[in-house]
Amino acid sequence: MRQPSAGEALASALSAEYAAIYAYGRIGVRLSGAARDAARQAEAAHRRRRDALVVQLTTAGGVVPPDRAGYALPFPVTDRASALRLAAEVEARTAAHWRAALASTTGADRDQALAALVEYAVRATRWRKTAGLTPLTVPFPGRPT
């Protein structure tokens, strides 16, 4: 199996950022208080990373995948519990895209991928704690179970 180029790996991570932003739109409306604030902050972080990737890929002459109008969620978000569960899932899935980018990137791109992986793994742990999910942590964040 061919390893994707750095540009392809970053484009895949960008697509994951799009999906995360979409999901947080569904998550935030089911939360209140500190959890809603955390969801807003998470969405803003994904937006910042999305914007930086669009600029980075455009500047490098790479392909910028288009955002879609909607994304399939892994389950319906109908209440606080499902919103929290989805937030943890979103962070874990996005971390997986950044983990995959580690194999294809070097230098500053690799540093960027590692920073995103760590940020999202930590955020997923926080969401799992808030949701009362176990285990709180996973042995290898971003790695398929």
Secondary structure, 3 states (H helix, E strand, C coil): CCCCCHHHHHHHHHHHHHHHHHHHHHHHCCCCHHHHHHHHHHHHHHHHHHHHHHHHHHHCCCCCCCCCCCCCCCCCCCCHHHHHHHHHHHHHHHHHHHHHHHCCCCHHHHHHHHHHHHHHHHHHHHHHHHHCCCCCCCCCCCCCC
